[in-house]
Amino acid sequence: MPWKSKVNAAVEGMTGYVITRARPCPAAVQPPRDEPRPPADPESDRLLRAPVFVLSPVRSGSTLFRVLLNSHSRIHAPHELHVRRIAVTLTTEPVRQAIEAAGHRTSDIEHILWDRLLHRELVRSGKEIVVDKTPSNVFAHRRISTCWPDARFVYLLRHPASIVRSWHEADPQARPVEEAVRHTLQYMRHLEESRRRHEGLVVRYERLVDDTEGELRRVCAWLGVEYEPEMIRYGDKDHGEFVKGIGDWRDKIRSGRVQRGRPLPAPEEVAEPLREIAAAWGYL
């Protein structure tokens, strides 16, 4: 008798159980993704009112903008939440039937979950306005405006060549200039598409660091709150840990103070693939 059979026979004799090889469970079969739609009843389906989304390419100063806003007594701007990546899985046919009978689609439940998450952040902060600044939200601007038809957008722009240079310099070996252009240009194009579809406030990184008070006064007026001088001294406030993956984490942001930006690239330094977007944003 093979040794495995002997062991199994002994186990069965002592415990009454037989050891068998585990069989992989078949993965739950999901129906095709549905078309997201606005809330059927905004009053009951959404807890948030007029949430604010900062849309920006990577390396555009969005973490600095976040902590400046978060230093206001009425504005809560948490770290990047990546809500668009939070998905709902309906694992059985009965649960799919139940959700459908209640009048929901899978994307409806996702929207309710996104709204609940952001609302919890806002309530726990004790403030009145929530601002999410996840850069990858540029790829989901249509979904965001569908989830929250009253969403407000702030477009944080920076010179395209400066964005490329900053992303490249963060890891020169892994991010050669050509890849930096390709990668960051995707963000810029989707942001520009959102600007054409949705009204919003344009904020430029260069003005934010050169005239911080002036820009913050303009942003506060747009949000309907009074400017607070304490916003500039963001290092005096607790904004949570600066952690890679949910915002900038380098020494510059950790310094707790706004630092002047580098000189703008000369026109001849702007790579050809960037020139159209640079012109559209007023940098050429």
C-alpha positions as CSV (number, residue, x, y, z in Angstrom):
1,M,0.0,0.0,0.0
2,P,1.5,3.4,-1.0
3,W,2.5,5.6,2.0
4,K,-0.2,8.2,1.3
5,S,-2.9,5.5,1.4
6,K,-1.5,4.2,4.7
7,V,-1.5,7.6,6.2
8,N,-5.1,8.3,5.0
9,A,-6.2,4.9,6.3
10,A,-4.7,5.7,9.7
11,V,-6.3,9.1,9.9
12,E,-9.6,7.7,8.9
13,G,-9.4,5.1,11.6
14,M,-8.6,7.7,14.3
15,T,-10.8,10.5,13.2
16,G,-13.4,9.2,10.8
17,Y,-12.2,11.7,8.1
18,V,-10.5,11.1,4.8
19,I,-7.9,13.4,3.4
20,T,-8.6,14.4,-0.2
21,R,-7.0,16.9,-2.6
22,A,-8.7,20.3,-2.5
23,R,-10.4,21.2,-5.7
24,P,-10.3,24.8,-6.8
25,C,-13.6,26.6,-6.5
26,P,-14.9,28.0,-9.7
27,A,-14.7,31.8,-9.8
28,A,-18.0,33.6,-9.5
29,V,-19.3,34.5,-13.0
30,Q,-20.0,38.2,-13.2
31,P,-22.4,39.6,-15.7
32,P,-21.1,42.3,-18.1
33,R,-20.4,45.7,-16.6
34,D,-23.5,47.9,-16.7
35,E,-23.7,51.5,-17.8
36,P,-23.4,53.8,-14.8
37,R,-26.3,56.1,-14.3
38,P,-27.1,59.1,-12.1
39,P,-28.8,58.5,-8.7
40,A,-32.5,57.6,-9.1
41,D,-33.3,59.7,-6.0
42,P,-30.4,62.0,-5.1
43,E,-31.9,63.0,-1.8
44,S,-31.9,59.4,-0.5
45,D,-29.2,57.9,-2.6
46,R,-26.5,60.5,-1.8
47,L,-25.3,61.7,1.6
48,L,-22.8,64.2,0.1
49,R,-23.8,67.5,-1.3
50,A,-21.6,69.2,-4.0
51,P,-18.4,67.3,-3.3
52,V,-15.2,68.8,-4.7
53,F,-12.8,67.0,-7.0
54,V,-9.3,68.3,-7.8
55,L,-8.4,66.9,-11.3
56,S,-4.7,67.2,-12.1
57,P,-1.9,65.3,-13.8
58,V,0.6,63.6,-11.6
59,R,3.4,65.8,-10.3
60,S,1.3,68.9,-10.5
61,G,1.4,70.0,-6.8
62,S,-1.8,68.3,-5.8
63,T,-0.6,67.2,-2.4
64,L,0.5,70.8,-1.6
65,F,-2.9,72.0,-2.8
66,R,-4.6,69.4,-0.6
67,V,-2.8,70.3,2.6
68,L,-3.3,74.0,2.0
69,L,-7.1,73.4,1.6
70,N,-7.1,70.9,4.5
71,S,-5.7,73.6,6.8
72,H,-9.0,75.5,6.5
73,S,-11.4,75.1,9.4
74,R,-14.3,74.2,7.0
75,I,-12.6,72.1,4.3
76,H,-11.6,68.5,4.6
77,A,-9.1,67.3,2.0
78,P,-7.9,63.8,2.9
79,H,-5.2,61.8,1.3
80,E,-5.9,60.2,-2.1
81,L,-8.8,57.8,-1.7
82,H,-8.9,56.2,-5.2
83,V,-12.6,55.6,-4.9
84,R,-12.9,54.8,-8.6
85,R,-11.0,51.6,-7.9
86,I,-13.5,50.4,-5.3
87,A,-15.7,47.9,-7.0
88,V,-18.6,45.7,-5.9
89,T,-18.8,42.0,-6.7
90,L,-22.1,40.2,-6.6
91,T,-21.1,36.6,-6.0
92,T,-24.3,34.6,-6.5
93,E,-27.4,34.7,-8.6
94,P,-29.7,35.2,-5.6
95,V,-27.8,38.4,-4.6
96,R,-27.9,39.6,-8.2
97,Q,-31.7,39.0,-8.2
98,A,-32.1,40.8,-4.9
99,I,-30.2,43.9,-6.1
100,E,-32.1,44.0,-9.3
101,A,-35.4,43.6,-7.5
102,A,-34.4,46.6,-5.3
103,G,-34.0,48.6,-8.5
104,H,-30.2,48.7,-8.5
105,R,-27.4,47.8,-10.8
106,T,-23.9,46.9,-9.7
107,S,-22.6,50.4,-10.5
108,D,-25.4,51.9,-8.4
109,I,-24.2,50.0,-5.4
110,E,-20.6,51.1,-6.1
111,H,-21.8,54.8,-6.3
112,I,-23.6,54.4,-2.9
113,L,-20.4,52.9,-1.4
114,W,-18.2,55.7,-2.8
115,D,-20.6,58.3,-1.5
116,R,-20.7,56.7,1.9
117,L,-16.9,56.5,2.2
118,L,-16.4,60.1,1.4
119,H,-19.3,61.2,3.6
120,R,-17.7,59.2,6.5
121,E,-14.4,61.1,5.9
122,L,-16.3,64.4,6.0
123,V,-18.4,63.6,9.1
124,R,-15.3,62.4,11.1
125,S,-13.4,65.5,10.2
126,G,-16.2,67.8,11.7
127,K,-15.9,70.0,8.6
128,E,-18.4,71.0,5.9
129,I,-16.8,70.5,2.5
130,V,-14.9,67.5,1.3
131,V,-12.2,67.6,-1.4
132,D,-10.8,64.6,-3.1
133,K,-7.6,65.1,-5.1
134,T,-6.6,61.7,-6.5
135,P,-4.8,62.4,-9.8
136,S,-6.1,59.3,-11.5
137,N,-9.6,60.7,-11.1
138,V,-9.0,62.4,-14.4
139,F,-9.6,59.0,-16.1
140,A,-13.0,58.8,-14.3
141,H,-14.4,62.3,-14.6
142,R,-17.5,61.1,-16.5
143,R,-18.2,58.5,-13.8
144,I,-17.7,61.0,-11.0
145,S,-20.1,63.5,-12.6
146,T,-22.6,60.6,-13.1
147,C,-22.3,59.5,-9.5
148,W,-22.5,63.0,-8.1
149,P,-24.4,65.2,-10.6
150,D,-23.7,68.2,-8.4
151,A,-19.9,67.5,-8.2
152,R,-17.6,70.6,-8.4
153,F,-14.3,70.4,-10.2
154,V,-11.1,72.2,-9.7
155,Y,-8.5,71.9,-12.5
156,L,-5.0,72.1,-11.2
157,L,-2.7,72.8,-14.1
158,R,1.1,73.0,-14.4
159,H,3.4,73.5,-17.3
160,P,3.4,70.2,-19.2
161,A,7.2,70.2,-19.6
162,S,7.6,70.7,-15.8
163,I,5.3,67.8,-15.1
164,V,7.3,65.6,-17.4
165,R,10.6,66.7,-15.8
166,S,9.3,66.2,-12.3
167,W,8.0,62.7,-13.0
168,H,11.2,61.7,-14.8
169,E,13.5,63.0,-12.0
170,A,11.6,61.1,-9.4
171,D,13.1,57.9,-10.8
172,P,15.3,58.6,-13.8
173,Q,16.2,55.0,-14.5
174,A,12.7,53.6,-14.4
175,R,11.2,56.6,-16.0
176,P,13.2,57.8,-19.1
177,V,12.0,61.0,-20.6
178,E,10.2,59.4,-23.5
179,E,8.2,57.3,-21.0
180,A,7.6,60.3,-18.8
181,V,6.1,62.2,-21.8
182,R,3.8,59.3,-22.8
183,H,2.7,58.6,-19.2
184,T,1.9,62.1,-18.1
185,L,0.4,63.1,-21.4
186,Q,-2.4,60.6,-20.8
187,Y,-3.4,62.5,-17.6
188,M,-3.2,65.9,-19.4
189,R,-5.4,64.8,-22.3
190,H,-8.1,63.3,-20.0
191,L,-8.0,66.5,-17.9
192,E,-8.5,68.6,-20.9
193,E,-11.4,66.5,-22.0
194,S,-13.0,67.0,-18.6
195,R,-12.4,70.8,-18.9
196,R,-14.4,70.7,-22.1
197,R,-17.3,68.7,-20.6
198,H,-17.5,70.2,-17.1
199,E,-17.2,73.7,-15.8
200,G,-14.8,74.3,-13.0
201,L,-12.2,76.5,-11.4
202,V,-8.7,76.6,-13.0
203,V,-5.8,76.8,-10.6
204,R,-2.2,77.0,-11.8
205,Y,0.6,75.5,-9.8
206,E,2.9,78.3,-10.7
207,R,0.6,80.9,-9.3
208,L,-0.2,78.8,-6.2
209,V,3.5,78.8,-5.2
210,D,4.2,82.3,-6.3
211,D,1.1,84.0,-4.9
212,T,-0.2,81.5,-2.4
213,E,-2.5,83.9,-0.5
214,G,-4.0,85.3,-3.7
215,E,-4.8,81.9,-5.2
216,L,-6.2,80.6,-1.9
217,R,-8.4,83.6,-1.6
218,R,-9.7,83.0,-5.1
219,V,-10.3,79.3,-4.3
220,C,-12.1,80.0,-1.0
221,A,-14.4,82.5,-2.8
222,W,-15.3,79.9,-5.3
223,L,-16.0,77.4,-2.6
224,G,-18.1,79.9,-0.7
225,V,-15.9,80.1,2.4
226,E,-13.8,82.9,4.0
227,Y,-10.1,82.8,3.4
228,E,-8.1,81.9,6.5
229,P,-4.4,83.0,6.8
230,E,-3.6,79.8,8.7
231,M,-4.0,77.9,5.4
232,I,-0.6,79.0,4.2
233,R,1.1,77.6,7.4
234,Y,0.0,74.0,6.6
235,G,2.9,72.6,8.5
236,D,1.1,73.7,11.7
237,K,-1.7,71.3,11.0
238,D,-2.0,67.5,11.1
239,H,-2.6,66.1,7.6
240,G,-1.8,62.5,8.4
241,E,1.3,60.7,7.2
242,F,2.8,61.5,3.8
243,V,2.9,58.1,2.2
244,K,3.9,56.9,-1.2
245,G,0.9,55.8,-3.2
246,I,-1.7,58.2,-1.7
247,G,0.1,61.4,-2.3
248,D,3.5,63.1,-2.3
249,W,5.9,62.0,0.4
250,R,9.2,63.7,-0.3
251,D,11.1,66.2,1.7
252,K,9.6,69.2,0.0
253,I,6.1,68.5,1.1
254,R,7.3,67.4,4.5
255,S,8.9,70.8,5.1
256,G,5.6,72.2,6.1
257,R,6.0,75.4,4.0
258,V,5.3,76.5,0.5
259,Q,8.4,76.6,-1.7
260,R,8.9,78.6,-4.9
261,G,8.8,76.6,-8.1
262,R,11.6,76.3,-10.6
263,P,11.8,78.6,-13.7
264,L,9.4,77.6,-16.5
265,P,10.9,75.7,-19.4
266,A,11.8,77.7,-22.4
267,P,9.5,77.2,-25.5
268,E,12.2,75.2,-27.3
269,E,12.4,72.8,-24.3
270,V,8.9,71.7,-24.8
271,A,8.8,68.3,-26.5
272,E,6.7,68.1,-29.6
273,P,4.0,65.8,-28.2
274,L,3.4,68.3,-25.4
275,R,3.2,71.4,-27.5
276,E,-0.6,71.2,-28.3
277,I,-1.6,70.7,-24.7
278,A,0.9,73.4,-23.6
279,A,-0.7,75.9,-26.0
280,A,-4.2,74.9,-24.9
281,W,-3.2,75.6,-21.3
282,G,-1.6,79.0,-22.2
283,Y,2.0,78.0,-21.6
284,L,3.0,78.5,-25.3
